[in-house]
């Protein structure tokens, strides 16, 4: 039996349900590519995050250009300072400095409801609350023709007339436009067949162009995105993430191989992360913090998790209970996504304050309530309700909050979610070690 799954599905990577070009902010878009060079290193809550690219990033790339009618660029929702995503902290700063006029604050997808009142600053503050507080972009998909389910009731705190039983509102975090070399499944629900199609669709939806981007422009955007590698380079407690033989940071990341399905099946090795093996007995000023990181890496690879009730996992394996680890799901070596595109429902679509919830009735008369039908909006299958892909984990500290719906403000909240969901019984020290490790990714 192939047990490849594990659970610490941190989803704070960007592109509000999109993976490539989707929107940009003129307040953070860098100046023309002259001097100084494009800034890639930024301070985040844990230390420093950095991006590397070969060839060098050029701000003449269409990624940084206004391609539509609303002054957005791809960088509006894929900000290098936020690990090529967006964060509430920086969004709130932009909102205050521009009085809500930054291009990301547009009703079409930035507001809780497209028809929300944005006539005053107070109205904008209310209208953009999900974007400002959780970094969520509003999107919508039609219930697929011939779907095995229908939405029978809506509880919408915004009473949005555009949110309907056939066209529900879905609020999702932007996935990062970096580390795409390792991408397996595009968008949270995997609905796009390739990055070129995704970029075209994102531009059409989020930038509202009078004419679509040219094929040449799309290829330039993809060339930039697929050459980007982003990771934490320095930790405020552990220090340089390449010290004493460690291999953190984006330079080592950029050298890693990737093939779909690697580290799966009979060849699966649960020791997915090996960045900080040399820190197990670290010494010096940063030694205690480095040892905590190393312990967290070992916990990620080895701590047993009793996995139950996960649609897309237990049912696929035909077992109601399976023992795995975090690394059985986040199995791509030293990256942490699933090397095979598969989706699962771990419960992140459960009703949450501030999000609409949908009562869904399946053709077999079963009923459930969710804030986002997930993969089911692509396939029309009841079995796919609430399922989302397993995202990569590098650069996590730069892009909170986490999960597709931004419902985990911090990495400790992520750990606590899994600890409770699967009865892991982690000690406070073990939680701290796991967070220390994930902060260095």
C-alpha positions in Angstrom: 0.0 0.0 0.0 1.3 3.4 -0.9 1.0 5.6 2.3 2.4 8.9 1.1 0.3 11.3 3.1 1.1 13.5 6.1 -0.3 16.6 7.5 1.0 20.1 8.0 -0.6 21.5 4.9 0.4 25.1 5.4 -1.1 27.1 2.7 0.2 30.6 3.1 1.6 30.7 -0.4 0.1 33.3 -2.7 -2.1 33.9 -5.7 -5.6 34.1 -4.3 -6.5 30.9 -5.9 -4.2 31.7 -8.8 -0.6 30.7 -9.3 0.9 33.2 -11.8 0.0 36.6 -12.9 -3.0 37.9 -11.0 -2.7 41.5 -9.9 -0.1 44.1 -8.7 0.5 47.2 -6.6 2.0 50.3 -7.9 3.1 51.1 -4.4 5.4 48.1 -4.3 6.3 47.5 -7.9 10.0 48.3 -8.2 11.4 51.1 -10.4 12.7 50.4 -13.9 15.5 47.9 -14.0 18.4 50.3 -13.9 20.1 50.9 -10.5 19.9 49.9 -7.8 19.2 46.3 -8.7 15.9 44.7 -8.0 15.6 44.1 -4.2 15.0 40.5 -3.3 15.8 40.3 0.4 13.3 41.4 3.0 12.7 41.2 6.7 9.8 39.1 7.9 8.5 37.9 11.3 11.2 35.3 11.7 14.3 36.9 10.1 15.1 37.4 6.4 13.6 35.9 3.2 15.3 36.1 -0.1 14.7 35.2 -3.7 17.3 34.2 -6.4 16.8 34.0 -10.1 18.9 33.1 -13.1 18.7 35.1 -15.3 18.4 38.2 -13.1 15.0 39.7 -12.4 14.2 42.6 -14.8 11.4 45.0 -14.0 10.8 45.5 -17.7 9.2 42.0 -17.6 5.4 42.2 -18.2 5.0 40.7 -14.7 5.5 44.3 -13.5 3.6 46.0 -16.2 0.0 47.2 -16.3 -1.7 44.8 -18.7 -5.3 45.7 -18.1 -7.7 48.6 -17.5 -7.4 48.8 -13.7 -3.7 49.7 -13.2 -2.9 46.3 -11.6 0.2 44.3 -12.4 1.0 40.7 -11.5 3.1 42.1 -8.6 0.0 43.6 -7.0 -1.0 40.2 -5.5 2.5 38.6 -5.8 4.7 41.0 -3.8 8.3 40.0 -3.6 8.4 41.4 0.0 5.7 38.9 1.0 7.4 35.8 -0.6 5.6 36.7 -3.9 2.2 36.6 -2.2 0.4 39.2 0.1 0.2 39.6 3.8 -2.3 41.5 6.0 0.5 43.5 7.6 1.6 45.0 4.3 -1.9 45.2 2.9 -2.9 47.3 5.9 0.1 49.5 5.4 -0.8 50.0 1.8 -4.4 50.8 2.7 -3.3 53.4 5.2 -0.7 55.0 3.0 -2.9 55.2 -0.1 -6.2 55.7 1.7 -7.4 52.5 0.0 -6.5 53.5 -3.6 -3.7 51.0 -4.1 -4.7 48.8 -7.2 -5.2 45.7 -5.1 -8.2 47.4 -3.4 -10.7 47.0 -6.2 -14.3 45.7 -5.7 -14.0 43.2 -8.6 -12.2 40.7 -6.4 -10.6 42.6 -3.5 -13.9 43.5 -1.7 -16.0 41.0 0.2 -18.7 41.8 -2.4 -18.2 43.3 -5.9 -21.1 45.6 -5.3 -20.0 46.8 -1.8 -20.0 50.5 -1.0 -16.5 51.9 -1.4 -17.4 55.5 -1.6 -15.6 56.5 1.7 -12.6 55.4 3.6 -14.8 53.9 6.3 -16.8 52.1 3.7 -13.6 50.7 2.1 -12.3 49.5 5.4 -15.5 47.5 5.8 -15.7 46.3 2.2 -12.1 45.1 2.1 -12.1 43.5 5.6 -11.3 39.9 4.4 -8.4 41.2 2.2 -7.1 43.4 5.0 -7.4 40.9 7.8 -6.8 37.6 6.1 -5.2 38.4 2.7 -8.2 36.8 0.9 -9.2 37.5 -2.7 -12.8 36.9 -3.7 -13.3 34.6 -6.7 -16.2 32.7 -8.1 -16.8 29.6 -10.2 -20.1 28.2 -11.5 -21.4 25.0 -10.1 -20.4 22.5 -12.9 -23.1 21.4 -15.3 -24.3 17.9 -14.3 -22.8 18.2 -10.8 -23.7 15.5 -8.3 -24.7 18.2 -5.8 -26.6 21.5 -5.5 -26.3 24.4 -3.0 -29.6 24.5 -1.1 -28.9 27.3 1.3 -26.4 30.2 1.8 -25.5 32.0 5.0 -23.7 35.1 3.8 -22.6 37.8 6.3 -22.3 40.3 3.5 -25.7 39.6 1.9 -23.9 39.9 -1.5 -26.3 39.7 -4.4 -23.6 38.3 -6.6 -23.2 35.3 -4.3 -25.7 32.8 -5.5 -26.4 29.0 -5.3 -25.1 28.6 -8.8 -22.2 31.1 -8.5 -20.9 30.9 -4.9 -18.2 33.3 -3.6 -14.9 31.6 -2.8 -12.3 33.5 -0.7 -8.8 32.2 -1.1 -5.2 33.1 -0.4 -3.0 34.0 -3.3 -0.5 31.2 -3.9 3.1 32.4 -4.4 4.5 33.1 -7.9 7.8 31.5 -7.0 9.3 28.0 -6.6 7.1 27.0 -9.6 9.7 24.6 -10.8 8.2 22.2 -8.2 4.6 23.0 -8.9 2.3 20.0 -9.3 -1.3 21.1 -9.7 -2.1 24.7 -10.5 -4.4 26.7 -8.2 -5.8 25.5 -4.9 -8.3 23.3 -6.8 -6.0 22.3 -9.6 -8.4 23.7 -12.2 -5.8 25.1 -14.6 -4.1 22.8 -17.1 -0.8 24.8 -17.4 0.8 28.0 -16.3 0.3 29.8 -19.6 -3.5 29.2 -19.4 -3.5 30.2 -15.7 -1.7 33.5 -16.5 -4.1 34.4 -19.2 -7.2 33.6 -17.1 -5.8 35.5 -14.1 -5.1 38.5 -16.2 -8.6 38.4 -17.7 -10.3 38.1 -14.3 -8.1 40.3 -12.1 -6.7 42.9 -14.5 -9.7 43.4 -16.9 -7.7 44.0 -20.1 -9.4 45.4 -23.1 -7.3 43.0 -25.1 -5.6 39.9 -23.7 -1.8 39.8 -23.1 0.1 38.6 -26.1 1.7 35.1 -26.2 5.1 36.8 -26.0 4.1 38.7 -22.8 2.8 35.5 -21.3 6.0 33.6 -22.1 8.1 36.4 -20.5 6.0 36.2 -17.4 6.4 32.5 -17.2 10.1 32.8 -17.8 10.4 35.1 -14.8 8.2 32.9 -12.5 9.8 29.6 -13.3 13.3 31.0 -12.7 12.4 32.2 -9.2 13.4 30.4 -6.0 12.4 31.8 -2.6 13.3 30.7 0.9 14.3 32.0 4.3 18.0 32.9 4.5 18.4 34.1 8.1 16.5 33.4 11.3 16.4 35.9 14.1 17.3 33.1 16.6 19.2 30.5 14.6 21.1 32.9 12.5 22.5 32.2 9.1 20.6 29.2 7.7 23.7 27.9 5.9 26.0 28.0 9.0 27.7 24.9 10.3 26.8 22.7 7.3 23.1 23.6 7.1 21.5 23.9 3.6 18.7 26.4 4.1 18.2 29.4 1.8 17.2 29.7 -1.9 20.6 28.9 -3.4 20.5 25.2 -2.4 16.7 25.1 -3.1 17.4 26.2 -6.7 19.7 23.1 -7.3 17.1 20.6 -6.2 15.7 18.2 -8.8 12.0 17.6 -9.2 9.9 15.0 -11.1 6.2 14.3 -10.6 5.8 11.3 -8.3 9.3 11.5 -6.9 9.6 10.1 -3.4 6.4 8.1 -3.6 5.3 4.5 -3.8 7.8 1.8 -2.8 10.6 4.3 -3.0 9.1 6.6 -0.4 11.5 7.9 2.2 9.9 9.7 5.2 13.0 11.8 5.8 11.8 14.5 3.4 13.6 17.4 5.0 17.4 17.1 5.6 18.4 20.8 5.7 19.4 20.9 9.3 20.8 17.5 10.1 24.1 19.0 11.0 22.5 21.2 13.6 21.5 18.3 15.9 24.5 19.1 18.2 25.1 22.7 17.2 27.2 24.8 19.4 27.9 28.5 19.9 25.7 31.5 20.5 23.0 30.2 18.1 23.4 26.6 19.2 20.3 26.2 21.3 18.1 27.7 18.6 19.7 25.7 15.9 19.2 22.5 17.9 15.5 23.4 18.2 15.3 23.7 14.4 17.0 20.3 14.0 14.6 18.7 16.4 11.6 20.2 14.6 12.9 18.8 11.3 13.1 15.3 12.9 9.6 15.7 14.3 8.3 16.7 10.9 9.8 13.6 9.4 9.0 11.1 12.1 6.3 12.1 14.6 3.4 9.6 14.2 0.0 10.9 13.2 -3.1 8.8 13.3 -4.9 9.9 10.2 -8.7 9.4 10.2 -11.6 10.9 8.4 -9.7 12.6 5.6 -11.5 12.4 2.3 -9.0 11.9 -0.5 -6.8 9.9 1.8 -8.4 7.4 4.0 -11.1 6.5 1.5 -8.5 6.3 -1.3 -6.3 4.0 0.8 -9.4 2.0 1.9 -8.5 2.3 5.5 -10.3 4.3 8.3 -7.1 4.7 10.2 -3.6 5.1 8.9 -0.4 6.1 10.7 1.7 8.6 8.8 3.9 11.6 9.5 3.9 15.2 8.2 6.3 14.1 5.5 4.1 11.4 4.1 1.9 14.1 2.5 4.5 16.9 2.2 6.8 14.5 0.4 8.9 16.4 -2.1 12.4 16.4 -0.7 13.3 19.7 1.0 10.3 21.5 -0.5 7.3 19.9 1.2 4.6 19.8 -1.4 3.0 16.6 -2.6 5.0 15.4 -5.6 1.8 14.0 -7.1 -1.2 16.3 -7.6 -3.9 15.0 -5.3 -6.4 16.9 -3.2 -7.9 16.1 0.2 -10.3 17.5 2.8 -8.7 18.0 6.2 -11.5 20.3 7.5 -10.2 23.8 6.5 -13.5 24.5 4.9 -15.5 24.2 8.1 -17.8 27.2 8.8 -15.8 30.2 9.9 -16.9 33.6 11.2 -16.7 36.2 8.4 -17.0 33.7 5.5 -20.2 32.7 3.7 -21.2 29.0 4.3 -23.0 26.8 1.9 -25.4 24.0 2.6 -24.8 21.4 -0.1 -27.0 18.4 -0.8 -25.6 15.6 -2.8 -27.5 13.3 -5.2 -27.4 10.6 -2.5 -29.3 12.9 -0.2 -26.3 13.5 2.1 -25.9 17.1 3.3 -22.9 19.0 4.5 -21.9 22.6 5.2 -18.7 24.3 3.9 -17.3 27.7 3.2 -15.7 26.4 0.0 -16.6 23.3 -2.1 -12.9 23.2 -3.3 -12.1 20.7 -6.0 -15.8 19.8 -6.4 -16.3 23.1 -8.2 -14.0 21.7 -10.9 -15.1 18.1 -11.1 -18.8 18.3 -9.9 -18.2 15.3 -7.7 -19.6 15.2 -4.1 -16.5 13.2 -3.1 -14.4 16.3 -3.9 -16.2 18.8 -1.7 -13.8 20.6 0.6 -10.7 19.1 -1.1 -7.6 21.3 -1.8 -4.1 20.6 -3.0 -1.1 20.3 -0.7 1.1 23.4 -1.2 4.9 23.8 -0.9 6.4 25.0 2.3 9.4 27.1 1.5 9.3 30.8 2.5 6.5 30.2 5.0 7.5 32.9 7.5 7.1 35.6 4.8 3.5 34.9 3.9 1.0 34.4 6.7 -1.8 33.6 7.3 -2.1 30.0 6.3 -4.5 27.5 4.7 -6.5 28.4 1.6 -8.8 30.5 3.7 -6.2 32.3 5.8 -7.8 30.9 9.0 -4.4 30.2 10.7 -2.8 33.5 11.5 0.6 32.0 12.6 2.5 28.8 12.2 1.8 27.9 15.8 -1.9 28.1 14.8 -1.2 25.7 12.0 0.5 23.2 14.4 -2.4 23.6 16.9 -4.9 22.9 14.2 -3.2 19.6 13.3 -2.6 18.7 16.9 -6.3 19.0 17.7 -7.6 17.6 14.4 -5.5 14.4 14.7 -5.1 14.1 18.4 -1.3 14.3 18.1 -0.7 15.2 21.8 2.3 17.4 21.0 4.0 18.9 24.0 4.6 22.7 24.1 8.3 22.0 23.5 7.5 19.9 20.5 5.2 22.6 19.1 7.9 25.2 19.6 10.5 23.0 17.7 8.1 22.4 14.8 7.5 26.2 14.5 11.2 26.9 14.8 11.8 24.5 11.9 9.0 25.8 9.7 10.2 29.4 10.3 13.5 28.5 8.6 12.0 27.2 5.4 
